[in-house]
Amino acid sequence: MDNEISELIKRKLLEYPDLPSRTLARMIYAMNSDIFISIESVRDKIRYYRGKAGDKRRKEVLKRYGKYF
């Protein structure tokens, strides 16, 4: 399930690279409210993949994926 969620988030980030995180989170949550707890949980994952979730998590994304989405 987590892999499916990660792929969904990354796919949407590539599809809408300029959309603000909150707007994108609302859109993803509206289409997939059955797999997410809240809009904030979606937004947290978006911020993680964009490298906007703090220094530790930013380094983690670069180490794991080699880029931000």
C-alpha positions in Angstrom: 0.0 0.0 0.0 2.8 2.4 0.9 4.5 1.8 -2.4 1.2 2.5 -4.3 0.8 5.7 -2.4 4.4 6.8 -3.1 4.0 6.1 -6.8 0.7 8.0 -6.9 2.3 11.1 -5.2 5.4 11.0 -7.4 3.3 10.6 -10.6 1.1 13.6 -9.7 4.2 15.7 -8.8 5.7 15.0 -12.2 2.3 15.8 -13.8 1.8 19.1 -12.0 5.2 20.4 -11.0 4.2 24.0 -10.5 1.0 23.4 -8.5 1.3 24.5 -4.9 1.6 21.7 -2.4 -1.7 22.4 -0.6 -3.7 22.6 -3.9 -2.2 19.4 -5.1 -2.9 17.7 -1.8 -6.5 18.7 -2.0 -6.8 17.4 -5.5 -5.1 14.0 -4.7 -7.2 13.6 -1.5 -10.5 14.3 -3.4 -9.7 11.6 -5.9 -8.3 9.1 -3.3 -10.0 9.8 0.1 -10.3 6.1 0.7 -6.5 5.6 1.0 -5.5 8.8 2.8 -6.3 9.8 6.4 -6.5 13.5 5.7 -5.4 16.3 3.3 -2.5 17.0 5.7 -1.2 13.5 5.4 -1.1 13.9 1.6 0.5 17.3 1.9 3.2 15.9 4.2 4.1 13.3 1.6 4.2 16.0 -1.2 6.5 18.2 0.9 8.7 15.2 1.6 9.2 14.4 -2.1 9.7 18.1 -3.0 12.4 18.4 -0.3 10.5 20.9 1.7 10.1 18.9 4.9 13.2 19.9 6.8 16.9 19.3 6.4 17.0 15.7 7.6 14.2 14.6 5.3 15.6 16.6 2.4 18.9 14.7 2.6 17.0 11.5 2.9 15.1 12.2 -0.4 18.3 13.1 -2.2 20.1 10.0 -0.9 17.2 7.7 -1.8 16.1 9.1 -5.2 18.9 11.4 -6.2 16.5 14.3 -7.0 13.4 16.1 -5.8 10.1 15.7 -7.6 
